[in-house]
Amino acid sequence: MSLRFIAKDPNTDGANCPTVWVDEEKQEIVLQGWTLDEATRAECLKTGPIPDSETVVRLPMRMAAAIREACDAADGPTVQ
C-alpha cells in the first residue's frame, strides 16, 4: 500500500485527527475523522443502511482544502 499523506487538521488536539491521505495504488481517498454521535448516525441512516464493512466519519469544514488537495492528487498524472 502506498498512502500519500495530504494533511492533518491544523487545529488537532494532539490526537492527530482528522487526517487525509491518498492511496495511489488503489486510487482511493482515505479519511480519518471523529466517530459519529447517535443523532448524526440516525440522520445518515435516513438515506439508507451503513453496511458493517463501511463507516461514516466527521471532518470539520476547515479540512475542505485538504480534501480538495486529495481529490486533485487522486486525479493527478501519477494515478492511473
Beta strands, then each sheet from edge to edge (+ up, - down):
strand 1: 3-8
strand 2: 19-23
strand 3: 28-32
sheet 1: 1+ 2- 3+
end
